[in-house]
Amino acid sequence: MLITPRSAASCTTSTLAARKRIALVAHDHCKGFLLDWAERHKAALSQHNLCATGTTGQLLSKRLELPIESMISGPLGGDQQVGAHIAEQKIDMLVFFWDPFEPQPHDPDIKALLRVAAVWNIPVASNECTADYLLSSPLMNQPHQHRIPDYNAYLKGRV
Ligand SMILES: O=C(CO)COP(=O)(O)O
C-alpha cells in the first residue's frame, strides 16, 4: 500500500539562503559543550547570522566575539521567541543542546520549540555530534530548497 504523507497537499517549498540564520540554545549543564563547540567552529559560524536565547547568547558573544542577537532567557520566554521566529521563517537552523538529565521549569516551551522546528522542517541539532554533522554539510553554504507548510493553502482550507 502506498502511504501518502498526510500533509502532502498543503506543502510548498522555500529556499534556505547560503548565509543561514542560526539559533543557538543550551541548557545550563550543556552550555560548556555548546561554547566549546561554537569556538571550534567559529570560522564556519562567522559565515552565518547568529542568534541565541538570553544567557546562552551573552556567554557566546563573550567567548566568540561575534555579533549574536540575544533574545529573552529561555525560562522567561526565550524558547517561545525562537519558536516564533522559526514560524515566521526568520530562523533557518536550530542548534539546541537540551539537557536529557535535568527537568526544566519551562518544559512545555522546550517541547513547543522542538515541535515548531519540526513543523517548519528546519535542520535541528540537539547534541554536539549532530551539530558537527550539520556544520560539515555542503548544504550549509549553499541555497537549499526545503519543504514547508503551505500556509495560504492551509488557511484557504479553513475559511
Ligand atoms: O532555557 C533555555 C532553553 O530552553 C536556554 O535559555 P538561556 O540561554 O537563557 O539559559
The ligand as an ORCA input file, in Angstrom:
! r2SCAN-3c Opt
* xyz 0 1
  O      16.463     27.607     28.811
  C      16.970     27.616     27.720
  C      16.450     26.777     26.639
  O      15.323     26.031     26.985
  C      18.143     28.467     27.437
  O      17.963     29.739     27.988
  P      19.222     30.618     28.372
  O      20.095     30.673     27.184
  O      18.685     31.949     28.751
  O      19.873     29.911     29.538
*
